[in-house]
């Protein structure tokens, strides 16, 4: 599942780093923390590897 925004892609990257033990889980913010708990490493890799070009910084929830 590709990221829909730059912010989502960055959060997935942080969650992936925590899941791999490269970053402390206590350093994660809200979105990254929930991604780390609910997604597999493969899902996080797919989302974090999404190209940023042409993506909005944030996408509205509606």
Beta strands, then each sheet from edge to edge (+ up, - down):
end
